[in-house]
Amino acid sequence: MVWVPALSEGSMKVIFTSILKGFLDLNEGSGLNMFADPVIRASVDLYQRTIQDFLPTPAKCHYTFNLRDLSKVVQGILMIRLQSLDSKASLVYLWIHETFRVFRDRLIDQSDRDKFSKNAHEKLEQYLDMEWQLKDYEHLLFGNFESPAREYGKLSEVNALIPRLNSFLDVYNADNAPMNLVFFGDCIQHLSRIARVLAQARGNAMLVGVGGSGRRSMARLGANMNEQKTFSIEISKNYREKEFHEDIRTLLRKSAIDNEQLVFLFSDTQIVKESFLEDINNLLNSGEIPNLFPADEKIAICDEMAARAREVGQGDSRDQIYAYFVQICRENLHIVLAFSPVGDQFRNRCRQFPSIINCCTIDWYNPWPSEALYSVAHREYAADEDKLGITEHLDVLCQMSVEIHNSVSAASDKFYEELRRKNYTTPTSYLDLVKTYKEMLSFQRGIVPAKIQRYQGGLKTLESTNTMVDGLKVTLVKLRPEIDLKEKDTQIMVIDLEAQQKVANEQERVTSAEQAESEKLFQHVSAIKADCEAELAKAMPIYKSALSALDTLDKNDITEMKAYASPADEIVLVVSAVCLLMGKKENWDEAKKLMQSPNDFINSLKNYDKDNIKEGLLKKLKKYTNDARFDPASIAKKSKAAQSLCSWARALDNYSAVMKIIKPKQAALAQAEGELKVAQD
């Protein structure tokens, strides 16, 4: 291990005096080289005093100063065009401005700033013999954006810069997502600071402020003012180290290989992994991230940069070419960090990654002053003053918005003192206040005209109704005699209707009784009809069985049976029953005559009038059906035709027996239906 002691105060003065004197010697006619030594002595003493007076604490963790900060003061002075330094006062103005930008801008509260301003004033009197007041240089600004030639020099008053800044904003909005900015004093101060850093070689910045204070907007506009492109990562659901490294590789290729001036804008809301900050810490410190490029990509980069490296005498080996690549990256790439001081993360990250402090110019964003709040409110309200009808109250509304925001901020401070709990009032909350008021006012202004229109419509309706009622009163007076006459006629009509109603009621009573009797008779008819249908349902299967028996009868069977010379007694018994039913003599010869034509015989049996068989004939048929031999099953052994005839005769006997029961009921049904028809008619 080698211990490197801090550079002594004398060494610092010698080194920086040589640099500044060499710069001022380039303009011999100005005679300002004699002030190089007092300026550097004042700078070194102020640097040492700052280290002693502003020590780091948990709330001021970034109060760490090193030799880089002193070199930044000298670097800022060297940005000026020599022809612009025409007097001692101009040199002193430039020096005090650079010390304020490097040291004072990082201080977090007004008491620290006042203390630093006092120290700087002492050095002015001690080394430079300048008896100025703080107001003469507290808001001093230098920059390169006011001059058409883009030369670094003293800027005009704040109000005179607004038109120039609006033109820069218009140029930015033409090529990028539009930003609606209000250039108040505090905003212009921060914008000039970030523009100054980005105009410096290897200038990097850390902007510290709560959300909504305009850090990223200022960084984007400042980069555009220096003709630099802004690069920012886009966080997605699966964005991790691999995607971050790919974006960094793309960024470095563009800055070196494409030789583009780029600004890498990175905020603490984009820190998915703490390793992101470790990589940025390496970029700030050394200009590269170890092992970022695989070997094949590194070779490809060296091949593309070889020609340019040889032109500047650094192309002898791949290591020299890659070192030249890193050098170009550091010169073309500016890193701007936008961090929030809320919580412990800012303090922890400053401790873990010191390069974000040591290698960056810090600009601390304080709460917007009342002037800024008023300007923003005036811009927002004025945009819709005609629509909202607030032209006469514009100033009062702006003052009220400022008062509300400041009173809440004061109450939040008191809340913290009493309960040690923070409540943050940010510029975003102020903008939300103004936006909410405009939305509510617009909504209410929409409600009031609607209510007025509604009430006016109601008044018109009431007016027309009153006119109509007056007309009806006049008409009623004219029609009164006719109405009285109509009333008398109506009373007579009512008496007549009452008499007719009595007659109708009597008729209704009679009709109800007749209807009840008719209903009773209908129920009786329905019962008889159901009984008849039930009995008929018993008889019909019997008759259908007789027809089924005939269906089995074949003319060949008839012919066969007719050919019998001496038929069996059972066959004679069956054909005798058939002859009886057919009105013939009951013997075999008559039977043979009936069967002379088998088809006609079968048809005569099927078409037999079953419903009109005489009672005497049925009595004679009983002597056959009651005979034990008159059984289809036993007769089937003698003749198939005789079996069918036996079944037919027995079915007619059974059918007739059932019909004896049904016919009286059918007669009763017919009588009841007649009575029902008469009752219904």
C-alpha positions as CSV (number, residue, x, y, z in Angstrom):
1,M,0.0,0.0,0.0
2,V,1.3,3.5,-0.9
3,W,0.0,6.4,1.2
4,V,-0.5,9.5,-1.0
5,P,-0.7,12.6,1.3
6,A,-3.1,15.4,0.5
7,L,-1.7,18.2,-1.8
8,S,-0.3,21.0,0.3
9,E,-1.8,24.4,0.2
10,G,1.4,25.8,-1.4
11,S,1.4,23.2,-4.1
12,M,-2.2,23.9,-4.9
13,K,-1.5,27.6,-5.2
14,V,1.5,27.1,-7.5
15,I,-0.3,24.6,-9.8
16,F,-3.5,26.6,-10.3
17,T,-1.7,29.9,-10.4
18,S,0.4,28.6,-13.3
19,I,-2.7,27.4,-15.1
20,L,-4.6,30.7,-14.7
21,K,-1.7,33.0,-15.3
22,G,-0.8,31.0,-18.5
23,F,-4.4,31.5,-19.7
24,L,-4.5,35.3,-18.9
25,D,-1.1,35.8,-20.5
26,L,-2.7,35.0,-23.8
27,N,-4.3,38.4,-23.7
28,E,-1.3,40.6,-22.8
29,G,-3.1,43.8,-23.5
30,S,-5.6,43.3,-20.7
31,G,-3.0,43.3,-17.9
32,L,-5.1,40.9,-15.9
33,N,-2.4,38.3,-15.5
34,M,-1.2,40.1,-12.4
35,F,-4.5,39.1,-10.7
36,A,-3.9,35.4,-11.3
37,D,-2.1,34.9,-8.0
38,P,-4.6,36.7,-5.7
39,V,-7.5,34.9,-7.4
40,I,-5.9,31.5,-6.8
41,R,-4.9,32.4,-3.2
42,A,-8.5,33.5,-2.6
43,S,-9.8,30.3,-4.2
44,V,-7.5,28.0,-2.1
45,D,-8.3,29.8,1.2
46,L,-12.0,29.7,0.4
47,Y,-11.7,26.0,-0.4
48,Q,-9.9,25.3,2.9
49,R,-12.4,27.4,4.8
50,T,-15.3,25.5,3.2
51,I,-13.9,22.2,4.2
52,Q,-13.6,23.4,7.8
53,D,-17.0,25.1,8.1
54,F,-19.2,22.7,6.2
55,L,-18.7,19.3,7.6
56,P,-20.8,16.3,6.5
57,T,-23.7,15.2,8.7
58,P,-26.5,12.7,8.2
59,A,-28.7,15.5,6.7
60,K,-25.8,17.0,4.8
61,C,-24.0,13.8,3.7
62,H,-22.8,15.4,0.4
63,Y,-20.8,18.1,2.2
64,T,-17.6,16.4,1.1
65,F,-15.1,18.5,-0.9
66,N,-11.9,17.6,-2.6
67,L,-9.3,18.9,-5.1
68,R,-11.7,18.3,-8.0
69,D,-14.0,21.0,-6.7
70,L,-11.1,23.5,-6.7
71,S,-10.1,22.5,-10.2
72,K,-13.7,23.0,-11.3
73,V,-13.5,26.6,-10.2
74,V,-10.4,27.1,-12.4
75,Q,-12.0,25.1,-15.2
76,G,-15.0,27.5,-15.1
77,I,-12.8,30.5,-15.3
78,L,-11.0,29.1,-18.4
79,M,-14.3,28.8,-20.2
80,I,-14.5,32.5,-20.7
81,R,-13.5,34.2,-23.9
82,L,-10.4,36.3,-23.2
83,Q,-11.8,39.3,-25.0
84,S,-14.7,39.4,-22.6
85,L,-12.2,39.9,-19.7
86,D,-11.6,43.6,-20.1
87,S,-11.3,44.7,-16.4
88,K,-10.5,43.4,-13.0
89,A,-14.2,43.6,-12.1
90,S,-15.1,41.2,-14.9
91,L,-12.5,38.7,-13.7
92,V,-13.7,39.0,-10.1
93,Y,-17.3,38.6,-11.2
94,L,-16.3,35.4,-13.1
95,W,-14.4,34.1,-10.1
96,I,-17.1,34.7,-7.6
97,H,-19.7,33.1,-10.0
98,E,-17.6,29.9,-10.4
99,T,-17.0,29.5,-6.6
100,F,-20.8,30.0,-6.1
101,R,-21.6,27.3,-8.7
102,V,-19.1,24.8,-7.3
103,F,-19.5,25.2,-3.6
104,R,-22.6,27.3,-2.8
105,D,-25.0,25.5,-5.1
106,R,-24.7,22.3,-3.1
107,L,-25.6,23.9,0.2
108,I,-29.1,22.8,1.4
109,D,-30.4,25.8,3.4
110,Q,-30.2,29.6,3.4
111,S,-28.1,29.8,6.6
112,D,-25.3,27.7,5.0
113,R,-25.5,29.8,1.9
114,D,-25.3,33.1,3.9
115,K,-22.3,31.7,5.7
116,F,-20.5,30.8,2.5
117,S,-21.4,34.2,1.0
118,K,-19.8,35.8,4.0
119,N,-16.7,33.8,3.7
120,A,-16.4,34.6,0.0
121,H,-17.0,38.3,0.7
122,E,-14.1,38.2,3.2
123,K,-11.8,36.7,0.5
124,L,-12.9,39.4,-1.9
125,E,-11.8,42.1,0.5
126,Q,-8.7,40.3,1.7
127,Y,-7.1,39.3,-1.6
128,L,-8.9,41.3,-4.3
129,D,-9.6,44.5,-2.5
130,M,-13.2,44.5,-3.7
131,E,-15.7,46.2,-1.4
132,W,-18.9,44.8,-3.0
133,Q,-22.2,44.1,-1.4
134,L,-23.7,40.6,-1.6
135,K,-26.6,41.9,-3.7
136,D,-24.1,42.9,-6.4
137,Y,-23.2,39.3,-7.1
138,E,-25.5,36.9,-5.3
139,H,-27.7,36.3,-8.4
140,L,-24.9,36.7,-10.9
141,L,-25.1,34.3,-13.9
142,F,-22.7,33.3,-16.6
143,G,-23.5,31.1,-19.6
144,N,-23.1,30.5,-23.3
145,F,-26.7,30.5,-24.4
146,E,-27.4,34.3,-24.7
147,S,-24.7,35.0,-27.2
148,P,-25.5,34.0,-30.8
149,A,-21.9,32.9,-31.1
150,R,-22.4,30.6,-28.0
151,E,-19.6,32.3,-26.1
152,Y,-19.4,31.9,-22.4
153,G,-19.9,35.2,-20.7
154,K,-22.0,37.3,-18.2
155,L,-25.7,37.0,-18.8
156,S,-28.3,39.7,-18.7
157,E,-30.9,40.2,-16.0
158,V,-33.4,37.3,-15.4
159,N,-36.3,39.0,-17.1
160,A,-34.2,39.8,-20.2
161,L,-33.4,36.1,-20.6
162,I,-37.0,34.9,-20.8
163,P,-37.6,35.6,-24.5
164,R,-34.3,33.8,-25.4
165,L,-35.2,30.8,-23.2
166,N,-38.7,30.6,-24.7
167,S,-37.2,30.3,-28.1
168,F,-35.0,27.5,-26.9
169,L,-38.1,25.8,-25.4
170,D,-39.9,26.2,-28.8
171,V,-37.0,24.5,-30.5
172,Y,-37.1,21.7,-28.0
173,N,-40.8,21.2,-28.2
174,A,-40.7,21.0,-32.0
175,D,-38.6,17.8,-31.9
176,N,-39.5,16.3,-28.6
177,A,-42.5,15.7,-26.3
178,P,-43.7,19.2,-25.4
179,M,-42.8,20.7,-22.0
180,N,-44.9,23.5,-20.6
181,L,-42.4,25.5,-18.5
182,V,-42.6,28.9,-16.8
183,F,-39.2,30.7,-16.6
184,F,-39.2,32.4,-13.2
185,G,-36.1,33.6,-11.5
186,D,-35.3,30.3,-9.6
187,C,-36.0,28.2,-12.7
188,I,-33.6,30.3,-14.8
189,Q,-30.9,30.0,-12.1
190,H,-31.1,26.2,-12.2
191,L,-31.3,26.1,-16.0
192,S,-28.1,28.2,-16.4
193,R,-26.3,26.0,-13.9
194,I,-27.1,22.8,-15.7
195,A,-26.3,24.4,-19.1
196,R,-22.9,25.5,-17.7
197,V,-22.0,22.0,-16.4
198,L,-23.0,20.4,-19.7
199,A,-20.9,22.9,-21.7
200,Q,-17.8,21.9,-19.7
201,A,-15.4,19.1,-20.8
202,R,-16.4,16.0,-18.8
203,G,-19.0,18.0,-17.0
204,N,-21.4,15.8,-14.9
205,A,-24.1,17.0,-12.6
206,M,-26.2,15.7,-9.7
207,L,-29.5,17.5,-9.3
208,V,-31.0,17.0,-5.8
209,G,-34.6,17.9,-5.1
210,V,-38.0,16.5,-4.4
211,G,-40.3,15.2,-7.1
212,G,-41.8,17.8,-9.4
213,S,-39.2,20.4,-8.8
214,G,-38.2,20.4,-12.5
215,R,-34.8,18.6,-12.4
216,R,-35.3,16.4,-15.4
217,S,-37.1,19.1,-17.4
218,M,-34.1,21.5,-16.8
219,A,-31.7,18.7,-17.7
220,R,-33.4,18.0,-21.0
221,L,-33.7,21.6,-22.0
222,G,-30.1,22.4,-20.9
223,A,-28.8,19.5,-23.1
224,N,-30.9,20.8,-26.0
225,M,-29.5,24.3,-25.5
226,N,-26.0,22.8,-25.8
227,E,-27.0,20.8,-28.9
228,Q,-26.7,17.6,-27.1
229,K,-29.0,14.6,-27.2
230,T,-30.6,13.2,-24.1
231,F,-30.5,9.5,-23.4
232,S,-32.6,7.8,-20.7
233,I,-33.4,4.2,-20.0
234,E,-37.0,3.0,-20.0
235,I,-38.0,0.8,-17.1
236,S,-40.1,-2.2,-17.9
237,K,-41.4,-5.1,-15.9
238,N,-38.4,-7.4,-16.6
239,Y,-35.7,-4.7,-16.8
240,R,-32.6,-6.0,-15.0
241,E,-28.8,-5.8,-15.2
242,K,-28.7,-7.4,-18.6
243,E,-31.0,-4.8,-20.2
244,F,-29.2,-2.0,-18.3
245,H,-25.8,-3.1,-19.6
246,E,-27.2,-3.3,-23.1
247,D,-28.4,0.3,-22.9
248,I,-25.0,1.5,-21.5
249,R,-23.2,-0.3,-24.3
250,T,-25.5,1.4,-26.9
251,L,-24.9,4.8,-25.1
252,L,-21.1,4.4,-25.2
253,R,-21.0,3.3,-28.8
254,K,-23.1,6.4,-29.8
255,S,-20.9,8.7,-27.9
256,A,-17.5,7.4,-29.2
257,I,-18.0,5.5,-32.4
258,D,-20.8,7.9,-33.7
259,N,-19.0,10.8,-32.0
260,E,-22.3,12.2,-30.6
261,Q,-22.6,14.7,-27.7
262,L,-24.9,12.8,-25.3
263,V,-26.4,13.5,-21.9
264,F,-27.3,10.4,-19.9
265,L,-30.2,11.4,-17.6
266,F,-30.7,9.0,-14.8
267,S,-33.1,9.4,-11.8
268,D,-33.3,7.5,-8.5
269,T,-36.8,6.2,-9.6
270,Q,-35.0,4.2,-12.3
271,I,-32.7,2.3,-9.8
272,V,-34.2,-1.2,-10.1
273,K,-31.0,-2.7,-8.7
274,E,-28.3,-1.0,-6.7
275,S,-25.8,-2.4,-9.1
276,F,-27.0,0.2,-11.6
277,L,-25.5,2.9,-9.3
278,E,-22.2,0.9,-9.0
279,D,-21.9,1.0,-12.8
280,I,-22.6,4.7,-13.0
281,N,-20.1,5.2,-10.2
282,N,-17.5,3.5,-12.3
283,L,-18.4,5.5,-15.4
284,L,-18.0,8.8,-13.5
285,N,-14.7,7.8,-11.9
286,S,-12.9,6.1,-14.8
287,G,-15.2,6.4,-17.8
288,E,-15.7,2.7,-18.2
289,I,-17.5,-0.3,-16.6
290,P,-15.3,-3.4,-16.0
291,N,-16.1,-6.3,-18.3
292,L,-19.0,-4.4,-19.9
293,F,-18.0,-5.4,-23.4
294,P,-17.5,-9.1,-24.3
295,A,-14.1,-9.8,-26.0
296,D,-15.6,-10.0,-29.5
297,E,-17.5,-6.6,-29.1
298,K,-14.3,-5.0,-27.7
299,I,-12.4,-6.2,-30.8
300,A,-15.1,-4.8,-33.1
301,I,-14.9,-1.4,-31.2
302,C,-11.1,-1.3,-31.6
303,D,-11.4,-2.0,-35.3
304,E,-13.9,0.8,-35.8
305,M,-11.9,3.3,-33.7
306,A,-8.5,2.3,-35.1
307,A,-8.3,4.9,-37.9
308,R,-9.3,7.8,-35.6
309,A,-6.9,6.6,-32.9
310,R,-3.9,6.5,-35.3
311,E,-4.7,10.1,-36.4
312,V,-4.0,11.2,-32.8
313,G,-1.1,8.9,-32.3
314,Q,-2.9,6.3,-30.1
315,G,-3.4,3.4,-32.4
316,D,-0.3,1.3,-31.8
317,S,-2.2,-1.5,-29.9
318,R,-5.7,-2.6,-29.0
319,D,-5.2,-1.4,-25.4
320,Q,-4.3,2.0,-26.6
321,I,-7.2,2.1,-29.1
322,Y,-9.6,1.0,-26.3
323,A,-8.2,3.6,-24.0
324,Y,-8.8,6.2,-26.7
325,F,-12.4,4.9,-27.0
326,V,-12.8,5.4,-23.2
327,Q,-11.3,8.9,-23.5
328,I,-13.8,9.9,-26.3
329,C,-16.7,8.5,-24.2
330,R,-15.7,10.7,-21.2
331,E,-15.4,13.7,-23.5
332,N,-18.7,13.3,-25.3
333,L,-20.8,11.7,-22.6
334,H,-22.3,13.9,-19.7
335,I,-24.0,12.1,-16.9
336,V,-26.9,14.0,-15.1
337,L,-28.3,12.3,-11.9
338,A,-31.7,13.4,-10.6
339,F,-32.0,12.3,-7.0
340,S,-34.4,13.0,-4.2
341,P,-33.1,13.8,-0.7
342,V,-36.2,12.3,0.9
343,G,-35.5,9.3,3.2
344,D,-32.3,7.5,4.0
345,Q,-31.5,6.2,0.5
346,F,-29.8,9.3,-0.6
347,R,-27.5,9.3,2.3
348,N,-26.7,5.6,1.9
349,R,-26.0,5.9,-1.8
350,C,-23.7,8.9,-1.3
351,R,-21.7,6.8,1.2
352,Q,-21.6,3.7,-0.9
353,F,-20.9,5.4,-4.2
354,P,-18.7,8.4,-3.6
355,S,-18.1,9.2,-7.2
356,I,-21.6,10.5,-7.6
357,I,-20.5,13.4,-5.3
358,N,-16.8,13.7,-6.1
359,C,-17.2,13.7,-9.9
360,C,-20.4,15.7,-10.2
361,T,-21.3,19.3,-9.8
362,I,-24.2,19.3,-7.3
363,D,-27.2,21.6,-7.6
364,W,-29.5,21.5,-4.7
365,Y,-33.2,22.4,-5.5
366,N,-34.8,24.2,-2.6
367,P,-38.6,24.7,-2.3
368,W,-39.9,27.1,-4.9
369,P,-39.9,30.7,-3.6
370,S,-43.2,32.7,-3.5
371,E,-42.2,34.5,-6.7
372,A,-41.9,31.1,-8.5
373,L,-45.2,29.9,-7.1
374,Y,-46.9,33.1,-8.2
375,S,-45.4,32.9,-11.7
376,V,-46.6,29.3,-12.2
377,A,-50.0,30.0,-10.9
378,H,-50.3,33.1,-13.1
379,R,-49.3,31.0,-16.1
380,E,-51.8,28.3,-15.4
381,Y,-54.7,30.6,-14.6
382,A,-54.1,33.0,-17.4
383,A,-54.2,30.1,-19.9
384,D,-58.0,29.7,-19.2
385,E,-58.9,33.0,-17.7
386,D,-61.6,33.8,-20.4
387,K,-63.0,30.3,-20.2
388,L,-63.2,30.4,-16.4
389,G,-64.2,34.1,-16.2
390,I,-61.4,34.9,-13.7
391,T,-59.7,37.8,-15.5
392,E,-60.6,40.3,-12.8
393,H,-59.5,38.0,-10.0
394,L,-56.3,36.6,-11.5
395,D,-53.9,38.3,-9.1
396,V,-56.0,37.4,-6.1
397,L,-56.2,33.8,-7.1
398,C,-52.4,33.6,-7.6
399,Q,-51.7,35.1,-4.2
400,M,-54.2,32.8,-2.6
401,S,-52.6,29.7,-4.2
402,V,-49.2,30.8,-3.0
403,E,-50.6,31.5,0.5
404,I,-52.2,28.1,0.7
405,H,-49.0,26.3,-0.4
406,N,-46.8,28.2,2.0
407,S,-49.2,27.8,4.9
408,V,-49.2,24.0,4.4
409,S,-45.4,24.0,4.2
410,A,-45.2,25.9,7.5
411,A,-47.7,23.6,9.1
412,S,-45.7,20.6,7.8
413,D,-42.5,22.0,9.5
414,K,-44.4,22.5,12.7
415,F,-45.8,18.9,12.4
416,Y,-42.2,17.6,12.0
417,E,-41.0,19.6,15.1
418,E,-43.8,18.3,17.3
419,L,-44.1,14.7,16.1
420,R,-40.9,14.1,14.1
421,R,-42.9,13.0,11.1
422,K,-42.4,14.4,7.6
423,N,-45.1,15.7,5.4
424,Y,-43.7,16.9,2.0
425,T,-45.2,19.7,0.0
426,T,-43.7,19.5,-3.4
427,P,-44.1,21.5,-6.6
428,T,-46.2,18.6,-7.9
429,S,-48.6,19.1,-5.0
430,Y,-48.8,22.8,-5.8
431,L,-49.5,22.2,-9.5
432,D,-52.2,19.7,-8.4
433,L,-53.7,22.4,-6.2
434,V,-54.0,24.8,-9.2
435,K,-55.2,22.1,-11.5
436,T,-57.8,20.9,-9.1
437,Y,-59.1,24.4,-8.5
438,K,-59.4,25.0,-12.3
439,E,-61.3,21.7,-12.7
440,M,-63.7,22.4,-9.8
441,L,-64.3,25.9,-11.0
442,S,-64.9,24.7,-14.6
443,F,-67.3,22.1,-13.2
444,Q,-69.2,24.6,-11.1
445,R,-69.4,27.1,-13.9
446,G,-71.0,24.4,-15.9
447,I,-73.5,23.6,-13.2
448,V,-74.6,27.2,-12.6
449,P,-75.7,27.9,-16.2
450,A,-77.5,24.6,-16.3
451,K,-79.4,25.6,-13.1
452,I,-80.1,29.0,-14.5
453,Q,-81.5,27.5,-17.7
454,R,-83.5,25.1,-15.7
455,Y,-85.0,27.8,-13.5
456,Q,-85.7,30.0,-16.5
457,G,-87.5,27.1,-18.2
458,G,-89.5,26.6,-15.0
459,L,-90.5,30.3,-14.9
460,K,-91.6,30.2,-18.6
461,T,-93.7,27.2,-17.9
462,L,-95.3,28.9,-14.9
463,E,-96.0,32.0,-16.9
464,S,-97.6,30.0,-19.8
465,T,-99.6,28.1,-17.2
466,N,-100.9,31.3,-15.6
467,T,-101.9,32.6,-19.0
468,M,-103.7,29.3,-19.8
469,V,-105.5,29.4,-16.4
470,D,-106.7,33.0,-17.0
471,G,-108.1,32.0,-20.4
472,L,-109.9,29.0,-18.9
473,K,-111.5,31.3,-16.3
474,V,-112.9,33.5,-19.0
475,T,-114.2,30.5,-20.9
476,L,-115.7,29.1,-17.8
477,V,-117.7,32.3,-17.1
478,K,-119.0,32.2,-20.7
479,L,-120.0,28.6,-20.5
480,R,-121.6,28.8,-17.0
481,P,-125.3,28.8,-18.2
482,E,-124.7,25.9,-20.6
483,I,-122.9,24.0,-17.8
484,D,-125.8,24.5,-15.4
485,L,-128.2,23.1,-18.1
486,K,-125.9,20.2,-18.6
487,E,-125.8,19.5,-14.9
488,K,-129.6,19.3,-14.8
489,D,-129.6,16.9,-17.8
490,T,-126.9,14.9,-16.0
491,Q,-129.0,14.6,-12.8
492,I,-132.0,13.3,-14.8
493,M,-129.7,10.8,-16.6
494,V,-128.3,9.6,-13.3
495,I,-131.8,8.9,-12.0
496,D,-132.6,6.9,-15.2
497,L,-129.3,5.0,-14.9
498,E,-130.0,4.1,-11.3
499,A,-133.4,2.6,-12.4
500,Q,-131.8,0.7,-15.2
501,Q,-129.1,-0.5,-12.8
502,K,-131.7,-2.0,-10.5
503,V,-133.3,-3.9,-13.5
504,A,-129.8,-5.1,-14.6
505,N,-129.0,-6.3,-11.1
506,E,-132.2,-8.3,-11.0
507,Q,-131.4,-9.8,-14.4
508,E,-127.9,-10.6,-13.2
509,R,-129.3,-12.4,-10.2
510,V,-131.6,-14.5,-12.4
511,T,-128.8,-15.1,-14.9
512,S,-126.5,-16.3,-12.1
513,A,-129.1,-18.8,-10.8
514,E,-129.6,-20.1,-14.4
515,Q,-125.9,-20.3,-14.9
516,A,-125.5,-22.3,-11.7
517,E,-128.3,-24.7,-12.8
518,S,-126.7,-25.0,-16.2
519,E,-123.3,-25.7,-14.7
520,K,-124.9,-28.4,-12.5
521,L,-126.6,-30.0,-15.6
522,F,-123.3,-29.8,-17.5
523,Q,-121.6,-31.7,-14.7
524,H,-124.3,-34.4,-14.8
525,V,-124.0,-34.7,-18.6
526,S,-120.3,-35.0,-18.3
527,A,-120.6,-37.8,-15.7
528,I,-123.0,-39.8,-17.9
529,K,-120.8,-39.2,-21.0
530,A,-117.8,-40.4,-19.1
531,D,-119.7,-43.5,-17.9
532,C,-120.8,-44.3,-21.4
533,E,-117.4,-43.9,-22.8
534,A,-115.9,-46.1,-20.1
535,E,-118.5,-48.9,-20.8
536,L,-117.9,-48.5,-24.6
537,A,-114.2,-48.8,-24.0
538,K,-115.0,-52.2,-22.6
539,A,-117.2,-53.3,-25.5
540,M,-114.9,-52.1,-28.3
541,P,-112.0,-54.5,-27.5
542,I,-114.6,-57.3,-27.7
543,Y,-115.8,-56.3,-31.1
544,K,-112.2,-55.7,-32.3
545,S,-111.4,-59.2,-31.2
546,A,-114.2,-60.5,-33.4
547,L,-112.8,-58.6,-36.3
548,S,-109.4,-59.9,-35.5
549,A,-110.8,-63.4,-35.6
550,L,-112.3,-62.8,-39.0
551,D,-108.9,-61.4,-40.2
552,T,-107.4,-64.8,-39.5
553,L,-110.1,-66.4,-41.7
554,D,-108.8,-67.5,-45.1
555,K,-111.0,-68.4,-48.1
556,N,-109.0,-71.6,-48.5
557,D,-109.9,-72.6,-45.0
558,I,-113.6,-71.8,-45.8
559,T,-113.3,-73.9,-49.0
560,E,-111.7,-76.7,-47.1
561,M,-114.4,-76.7,-44.4
562,K,-117.2,-76.4,-46.9
563,A,-115.9,-79.6,-48.6
564,Y,-116.5,-81.7,-45.6
565,A,-119.1,-84.4,-46.4
566,S,-119.7,-85.3,-42.8
567,P,-118.4,-82.5,-40.6
568,A,-117.8,-82.9,-36.9
569,D,-120.6,-82.0,-34.5
570,E,-118.6,-79.1,-33.1
571,I,-118.2,-77.6,-36.7
572,V,-122.0,-78.1,-37.3
573,L,-122.6,-76.3,-33.9
574,V,-120.5,-73.3,-35.0
575,V,-122.0,-72.9,-38.5
576,S,-125.5,-73.3,-37.1
577,A,-124.8,-70.3,-34.8
578,V,-123.5,-68.3,-37.8
579,C,-126.7,-69.3,-39.8
580,L,-128.8,-68.1,-36.8
581,L,-127.1,-64.7,-36.8
582,M,-127.3,-64.4,-40.6
583,G,-131.1,-65.2,-40.5
584,K,-130.8,-68.6,-42.1
585,K,-131.9,-72.1,-41.1
586,E,-129.6,-73.7,-38.6
587,N,-128.2,-76.7,-40.5
588,W,-125.1,-77.7,-42.5
589,D,-126.7,-77.3,-45.9
590,E,-127.6,-73.6,-45.3
591,A,-124.2,-73.1,-44.0
592,K,-122.7,-74.5,-47.2
593,K,-124.8,-72.1,-49.2
594,L,-123.5,-69.1,-47.1
595,M,-120.0,-70.2,-47.7
596,Q,-120.5,-70.7,-51.4
597,S,-118.5,-67.5,-52.1
598,P,-115.8,-67.4,-49.4
599,N,-115.0,-63.7,-50.0
600,D,-118.5,-62.5,-49.9
601,F,-119.1,-64.6,-46.8
602,I,-116.2,-63.1,-45.0
603,N,-117.2,-59.5,-45.9
604,S,-120.8,-60.1,-44.7
605,L,-119.4,-61.2,-41.4
606,K,-117.1,-58.1,-41.1
607,N,-120.0,-55.7,-42.0
608,Y,-122.5,-57.4,-39.8
609,D,-124.8,-54.8,-38.0
610,K,-123.6,-55.5,-34.5
611,D,-125.6,-52.7,-32.9
612,N,-129.1,-53.8,-34.0
613,I,-129.3,-57.5,-33.3
614,K,-132.7,-58.5,-32.1
615,E,-133.3,-59.6,-28.6
616,G,-134.9,-62.9,-29.6
617,L,-132.0,-63.7,-31.8
618,L,-129.6,-63.1,-29.0
619,K,-131.6,-65.4,-26.7
620,K,-131.4,-68.2,-29.3
621,L,-127.6,-67.5,-29.7
622,K,-127.2,-68.3,-26.0
623,K,-128.0,-71.9,-26.4
624,Y,-124.9,-72.2,-28.7
625,T,-122.6,-70.0,-26.6
626,N,-123.6,-71.7,-23.4
627,D,-122.7,-75.1,-25.0
628,A,-119.5,-76.5,-23.6
629,R,-118.4,-77.5,-27.0
630,F,-118.6,-73.9,-28.3
631,D,-115.0,-73.2,-27.4
632,P,-112.6,-71.8,-29.9
633,A,-109.6,-73.6,-28.4
634,S,-111.2,-77.1,-28.7
635,I,-112.8,-76.3,-32.1
636,A,-109.4,-75.3,-33.4
637,K,-108.5,-79.0,-33.4
638,K,-111.3,-79.7,-35.8
639,S,-111.1,-76.7,-38.2
640,K,-109.2,-73.4,-38.3
641,A,-112.1,-71.7,-40.1
642,A,-114.6,-73.0,-37.5
643,Q,-112.3,-71.6,-34.7
644,S,-112.5,-68.1,-36.3
645,L,-116.3,-68.3,-36.7
646,C,-116.7,-69.5,-33.2
647,S,-114.6,-66.6,-31.9
648,W,-116.7,-64.1,-34.0
649,A,-120.0,-65.5,-32.7
650,R,-118.8,-65.4,-29.1
651,A,-117.5,-61.8,-29.5
652,L,-120.9,-60.7,-30.9
653,D,-122.6,-62.3,-27.9
654,N,-120.3,-60.6,-25.4
655,Y,-120.6,-57.2,-27.3
656,S,-124.4,-57.4,-27.3
657,A,-124.3,-58.1,-23.5
658,V,-122.3,-55.0,-22.9
659,M,-124.4,-52.8,-25.2
660,K,-127.5,-53.8,-23.2
661,I,-125.9,-51.8,-20.4
662,I,-124.7,-48.9,-22.5
663,K,-127.8,-48.2,-24.5
664,P,-129.9,-46.9,-21.6
665,K,-127.0,-44.7,-20.5
666,Q,-126.7,-43.4,-24.1
667,A,-130.4,-42.6,-24.1
668,A,-130.0,-40.8,-20.8
669,L,-127.0,-38.9,-22.2
670,A,-128.9,-37.8,-25.2
671,Q,-131.7,-36.6,-23.1
672,A,-129.4,-34.7,-20.7
673,E,-127.5,-33.1,-23.6
674,G,-130.8,-31.9,-25.0
675,E,-131.8,-30.3,-21.7
676,L,-128.3,-28.7,-21.5
677,K,-128.7,-27.2,-25.0
678,V,-132.0,-25.8,-24.1
679,A,-130.6,-24.3,-20.8
680,Q,-127.6,-22.8,-22.6
681,D,-129.8,-21.3,-25.4
